[in-house]
Amino acid sequence: MSQQGPAFDVNAMTLTRWVLTQQKAAPSATGDLTQLLNSIQTAVKAIQSAVRKAGIAKLHGISGDTNVQGEQVKKLDVLSNELFVNMLKSSFTTCLLVKQSSGAPSVADALRPGHDLVAAGYALYGSATMVVLALGKGKGVNGFMYDPSIGEFILTDPNMRVPEKGNIYSLNEGYAAEWEAGLANYVQEKKHPKTGKAYGARYVGSMVADVHRTIKYGGIFIYPATKSAPNGKLRLLYECNPMAFVVTEAGGIASNGKIPILDIQPTSIHQRAPCYLGSKKDVEELLQHLK
């Protein structure tokens, strides 16, 4: 009697294989995006390894530096930033971040509305590490889970879609005293509906984690304008826009309370914006309250 070893998927759809398949299907593709994503994969793998070793490697300490917003930076943040910078540089596919003018790249090249994006995504670190990507308008959103046994990201969540309506709202209620009346009324209705079941409240405090859950299970993520932060706190170019692009491509809505986030014309690199995104019907209902 012979013993069989564990079953393996001999036809695994890895992230690299999936991207190459997309490249093959586009005759005009140059391969630059494939090369860039390979570098990003390496950075994400290195960071997930550091996250798991953070306690031992003493990476949870404060580095003593501050970022441009005046916030204290942790050692793990510094490591992650340097990994990404180095991998993006060595990919030989990046310039400034974007290049629009004919001359040398400038800050003005980066100050473009989110609807000019051609791809966006995020990495989620936890008990498992995941990369979620929206590669092109109208091409959907796909999730890849990291399998440490083979060192590859595997397609586990193809064609992710935000449910049209959810039953969860996600925001920091510690600032309730600073909310505008429309938002306060909306949250009150979710807690005490005239009919039906009350919404659940879920708030991790990490935008990526909260938005990822919203994409998977529906509902609404809220990071509003407040009396002390009338422009919100999330950064438009590198927090709101990428997540708005992913959520929109997954069938959801993303707004600053007045217009779609992707339509905002940025005026500075670190510009902030209120952010309301998630299930179509939930966001539309909130926007009615904010009018």
C-alpha positions, 0 to 999 in steps of 0.5 A: 500500500503506497502513501500519497503526499499532499495534493498540489495544484499543478496548474496554479494561476500565479500573479506573474502568470496572470499578468503575462496572460493579460499582456499577451492578450494586448498586442500594444503592451510593452511589458513595462507594467509586468516588469513593474508588478514583479518588482512590487511583488518582491517588495510585498514579499519582503515586507510580509516577512518583516511583519512576521518577524517584527517583534524579534527584529525590534521593528515596532520601535519609533525611528525618531523621524517624522514624515511630511505630515508631522507624524512619528514614523515607525521603523517598519514604516521606514523599512517598507518605504525604502523597500518600495522605493528601491524596488520601483527604481530598480524596475526601470519602469518608473519616472516620477510616478507619472510623466505627462510633460515633454521635458523632465518630470515635475510635480505638475505631472503628478497632479492629475485627477484619479480618472487618469489612472490606468491601474491601482491596487493594494497589499493587505498584511495579516494572518495571510498576505494578499494583493488586490489589483485593478489593471485597466478600466473595465477589466475588473478587480482580482485578488491574489493570496500569498502562498509561502510554501511556493513563494507566489501570489495565487489568484484566489478572488477573481472578478471581485465585486462590491455587493450593491447594498451591504449592512455594515458601516465603517468609521471612527465614531470617536469624532461624532461631535465634529460630524456635520448633521447629515452624517450624524443623521445617516449613522443614527438611521443605520443604528435605529432603522424604522424598518429592518435590521440595524447595520453592524459597525466595523472599524479597524482603523487601517484604510486598506483593511476596512476598504477590503472588507467593504469590497468583500462584504458590502456596506460603506467606508466613511472618513468624513470631513470634520470641524477640525479637519474640514478637508478630511485626513486621507491623502487624495493622490495615494490613499483616496484615488487608488482605493476609489479606482479599485472600488469603482472598478469593482462596481462600487461608488467613491465620493468626497460627498459632492463629486466622485473622488476620481474627478477631483483635480488635485492642487498639491501632492499631499492634498487631503479629501473626505472619503465615502466609498462602498456599495452603490446603494449605501453610498447613494443613500449617504450622499442624499443625507449630505446634500 
